[in-house]
Amino acid sequence: MGHYLIRRLLQMIPVFIGATLLIFLMVNVLGDPVAGLCGDKSCDPATAAQLKKEFGLDRPVLEQYLTYMGHLVTGDFGTAFNGQKVIDLMSSAFPVTIRLTVVAVLLEIVLGLGLGLFTGLSQGRVLDSAILLLTLVVISIPTFVTGLVLQLLLGVEWSWISPSVSTEAPFSELIVPGLVLASVSLAYVTRLTRTSIAENRRSDYVRTAVAKGLPRRRVVTRHLLRNSLIPVVTFIGTDIGALMGGAIVTERIFNIHGVGYQLYQGIVRQNSQTVVGFVTVLVLVFLVASLLVDLLYAVLDPRIRYA
């Protein structure tokens, strides 16, 4: 396990460098940050040249990237064009989005696994078909439609919740936004769990456990569910980063000042330092989540051993 962990950590280094280099090139080559600084009007050549020199945009892109990576080692993600440190923006945005992601993942695990286990064990029944139809509807509806409808009904028409989330964004106010954020993934987890449960029910080890006279609860929890979780854990693990990066729509609907909000502001204002800094952290989240998923495989299935 130790050798495997070291090997995986070493493999993450070129992946991180390649991903950040690609992001840096896309943001700095395809866009014009100086144009965003001047607003609707075009900058005159002298002002544009001065701004590029001030922010180091007049140097070759590769040199800018190496400078950025050098500062990154010391925890410096750069400075936004308004003079605010990107790390300060992260310190206020990431805790909010992490809380929102925790709520979304918990809903995926509790509701997704619960519904998937129930439908997998009652395959072919009316309720199973109804849940499958409901998940298909949820997958088909865009997230912004789901968010706006729930905000209108629960927040405006019925006044069950506040239409927008406060600046502190406590867990109690993030339940509905978390449900909106996790809605599509929750539907996929339900269908994936159902398929895995239904497939493993016909396996020899389940028949053997039943033939031995083991209690139904033990057969389901210790044998059937545990072996059916590997594809579900893979999906949820990789979905964590996607939820954090894909929270732009949900955070805009409920006025949540998290990572999605800051990314949106950075893109609209063409603030390349903010966009590159936030996406760099999201790349790290993807890599760490992927590593944790691989390590969980050995916990779920004792037959898996890493050399």
C-alpha positions in Angstrom: 0.0 0.0 0.0 2.8 2.4 0.9 4.6 1.9 -2.5 1.3 2.3 -4.3 0.5 5.6 -2.4 4.0 7.0 -3.3 3.6 6.0 -6.9 0.2 7.6 -7.1 1.4 10.8 -5.5 4.3 11.0 -8.0 1.8 10.4 -10.9 -0.2 13.4 -9.7 2.7 15.8 -10.2 2.7 15.7 -14.1 -1.1 15.6 -14.2 -1.2 18.7 -12.0 1.4 20.5 -14.1 -0.3 19.6 -17.4 -3.7 20.6 -16.2 -2.6 23.9 -14.8 -0.5 24.7 -17.9 -3.5 24.0 -20.1 -5.8 26.2 -17.9 -3.1 29.0 -17.9 -2.8 28.9 -21.6 -6.5 28.9 -22.3 -7.1 31.9 -19.9 -4.2 34.0 -21.0 -4.0 33.2 -24.7 -7.6 33.0 -25.7 -8.7 36.0 -23.6 -7.5 39.6 -23.2 -7.4 40.5 -19.5 -6.5 44.2 -20.3 -9.7 44.6 -22.3 -11.7 43.7 -19.1 -9.8 46.3 -17.1 -10.8 49.1 -19.4 -14.5 48.3 -19.2 -16.8 48.8 -22.3 -14.4 51.2 -24.0 -11.2 50.1 -25.6 -7.9 50.9 -23.9 -5.6 53.3 -25.8 -2.3 51.6 -26.7 -0.2 53.5 -24.1 -2.6 52.5 -21.2 -2.8 48.9 -22.4 1.0 48.7 -22.5 1.3 50.1 -19.0 -1.3 47.7 -17.6 0.4 44.7 -19.3 3.8 45.7 -17.8 2.3 46.3 -14.4 0.7 42.9 -14.2 3.5 41.1 -16.1 1.3 40.3 -19.1 3.9 41.7 -21.5 6.2 38.7 -20.8 6.1 35.4 -22.8 3.2 33.1 -21.6 5.6 30.3 -20.6 7.6 32.7 -18.4 4.3 33.9 -16.8 3.4 30.3 -16.1 6.8 29.5 -14.5 6.5 32.7 -12.4 3.0 31.7 -11.3 4.1 28.1 -10.4 7.0 29.5 -8.4 4.7 31.7 -6.4 2.3 28.8 -6.0 4.9 26.8 -4.0 4.8 29.5 -1.4 1.0 29.6 -1.3 0.7 32.8 -3.4 -2.0 32.5 -6.0 -1.4 36.0 -7.3 -3.3 39.3 -7.1 -6.6 40.1 -8.8 -6.7 43.2 -11.0 -8.6 45.1 -8.3 -5.6 44.7 -6.0 -7.1 42.0 -3.8 -5.1 38.8 -3.1 -6.6 35.7 -4.7 -5.9 33.8 -1.5 -8.2 36.2 0.4 -11.0 35.5 -2.1 -10.5 31.8 -1.6 -10.6 32.1 2.2 -14.1 33.5 2.0 -15.4 31.5 -0.9 -14.2 28.0 -0.4 -15.6 27.4 3.1 -19.1 28.3 1.7 -18.8 26.0 -1.3 -17.3 23.2 0.9 -20.4 23.4 3.1 -22.7 23.4 0.1 -20.8 20.4 -1.4 -21.0 18.5 1.9 -24.7 18.9 2.0 -25.0 17.8 -1.7 -22.8 14.7 -1.2 -24.6 13.7 2.0 -27.9 13.9 0.0 -26.4 11.8 -2.7 -25.2 9.2 -0.2 -28.4 9.0 1.9 -31.1 9.5 -0.7 -29.2 8.0 -3.7 -28.0 4.9 -1.9 -31.2 4.4 -0.1 -33.4 4.7 -3.1 -31.0 2.6 -5.2 -30.9 -0.1 -2.6 -34.7 -0.1 -2.3 -35.3 -0.3 -6.1 -32.6 -2.9 -6.6 -34.2 -5.2 -4.0 -37.7 -4.6 -5.4 -36.9 -4.7 -9.1 -39.9 -4.8 -11.4 -42.4 -3.5 -8.9 -44.6 -0.5 -9.4 -42.6 1.7 -7.0 -39.4 0.7 -8.6 -40.7 1.8 -12.0 -42.0 5.1 -10.5 -38.6 5.9 -9.0 -36.8 5.1 -12.2 -39.2 7.4 -14.1 -38.6 10.2 -11.5 -34.9 9.9 -11.8 -35.1 10.1 -15.6 -37.2 13.3 -15.3 -34.7 14.8 -12.9 -31.8 14.0 -15.2 -33.7 15.5 -18.2 -34.4 18.8 -16.5 -31.5 21.4 -16.4 -30.2 22.4 -13.0 -31.1 26.1 -13.4 -34.8 25.1 -14.1 -34.9 22.9 -11.0 -33.3 25.7 -8.9 -35.6 28.4 -10.1 -38.7 26.2 -9.6 -37.8 25.2 -6.0 -36.8 28.8 -5.2 -40.2 30.1 -6.6 -42.3 27.5 -4.8 -40.5 27.1 -1.5 -39.1 30.6 -1.1 -41.7 32.9 -2.8 -45.0 31.1 -3.0 -45.0 29.0 0.2 -42.3 31.0 2.2 -40.8 27.8 3.6 -37.3 29.0 3.0 -35.5 32.3 2.3 -35.3 32.9 -1.5 -31.6 33.7 -1.1 -28.8 32.5 1.3 -27.3 34.9 3.8 -23.6 35.9 3.7 -22.7 33.4 6.5 -24.4 30.5 4.5 -25.0 28.2 7.5 -25.9 24.5 6.8 -29.6 25.1 7.6 -29.8 27.5 4.6 -27.9 25.2 2.3 -30.3 22.2 2.3 -32.4 23.3 -0.7 -29.4 24.7 -2.7 -27.6 21.4 -1.9 -30.5 19.4 -3.2 -30.6 21.5 -6.4 -26.8 21.0 -6.8 -27.0 17.3 -6.2 -30.2 16.6 -8.1 -28.8 15.2 -11.3 -25.9 13.3 -9.5 -28.5 12.0 -7.0 -30.5 10.5 -9.8 -27.4 8.9 -11.3 -26.4 7.5 -8.0 -29.8 6.0 -7.5 -29.8 4.3 -11.0 -26.2 3.2 -10.6 -26.8 1.6 -7.2 -30.0 -0.1 -8.4 -28.2 -1.6 -11.4 -25.3 -2.8 -9.3 -27.5 -4.3 -6.6 -29.7 -6.0 -9.2 -26.7 -7.5 -10.9 -25.0 -8.7 -7.7 -28.2 -10.3 -6.3 -27.7 -13.0 -8.9 -24.1 -13.7 -7.9 -22.9 -17.0 -6.4 -21.7 -15.5 -3.2 -25.1 -14.0 -2.4 -26.8 -17.4 -3.1 -24.3 -19.1 -0.9 -24.9 -16.6 1.9 -28.7 -17.1 1.6 -28.2 -20.9 1.5 -26.2 -20.8 4.7 -29.2 -19.3 6.4 -27.7 -15.9 7.2 -30.2 -13.2 8.2 -31.4 -11.1 5.3 -30.1 -7.8 6.8 -26.6 -9.3 7.1 -26.7 -10.6 3.5 -27.7 -7.2 2.2 -25.3 -5.1 4.3 -22.2 -7.3 4.6 -22.3 -9.0 1.2 -24.6 -7.4 -1.3 -24.3 -3.7 -0.6 -20.6 -3.7 0.2 -19.6 -5.3 -3.1 -22.1 -3.1 -5.0 -20.6 0.2 -3.7 -17.4 0.2 -5.8 -18.9 1.8 -9.0 -21.0 4.1 -6.8 -18.0 5.3 -4.7 -16.1 5.9 -8.0 -18.9 8.2 -9.2 -19.3 10.1 -6.0 -15.6 10.5 -5.5 -15.1 12.1 -8.9 -18.3 14.0 -8.5 -17.0 16.0 -5.5 -14.8 18.2 -7.7 -17.5 18.5 -10.3 -20.0 19.7 -7.7 -17.6 22.4 -6.4 -16.7 23.5 -9.9 -20.3 23.2 -11.2 -21.9 25.2 -8.4 -21.9 28.4 -10.5 -25.5 28.1 -11.5 -26.8 27.1 -8.1 -24.8 29.8 -6.3 -26.1 32.4 -8.8 -29.7 31.3 -8.2 -29.5 31.4 -4.4 -27.0 34.3 -4.3 -24.3 32.3 -2.6 -20.9 33.9 -2.5 -18.8 30.8 -3.0 -16.4 29.4 -5.6 -19.0 29.5 -8.3 -19.7 33.2 -7.7 -16.1 34.1 -7.7 -15.4 32.2 -10.9 -18.4 33.8 -12.5 -17.1 37.3 -11.5 -13.6 36.4 -12.7 -14.8 35.2 -16.1 -17.1 38.2 -16.6 -14.4 40.7 -15.7 -11.7 38.7 -17.5 -9.7 38.5 -14.3 -7.3 35.8 -15.3 -5.5 35.5 -11.9 -8.8 34.8 -10.1 -9.9 32.2 -12.6 -6.5 30.4 -12.8 -6.1 30.4 -9.0 -9.6 28.9 -8.3 -9.4 26.3 -11.0 -5.9 25.3 -9.8 -7.4 24.4 -6.4 -10.3 22.5 -8.1 -7.7 20.5 -10.0 -6.1 19.5 -6.7 -9.6 18.6 -5.3 -10.1 16.3 -8.3 -6.7 14.6 -7.9 -7.1 14.1 -4.1 -10.7 12.8 -4.5 -9.5 10.3 -7.2 -6.7 9.1 -4.9 -9.1 8.6 -2.0 -11.5 6.6 -4.2 -8.7 4.2 -5.2 -7.7 3.7 -1.6 -11.4 3.0 -0.6 -11.5 0.1 -3.1 -9.3 -2.0 -0.8 -11.6 -1.2 2.1 -14.8 -2.2 0.3 -13.3 -5.3 -1.4 -10.7 -7.2 0.6 -9.6 -9.0 -2.6 -8.1 -5.8 -4.0 -4.5 -5.4 -2.9 -2.1 -2.6 -4.0 1.5 -3.5 -4.4 
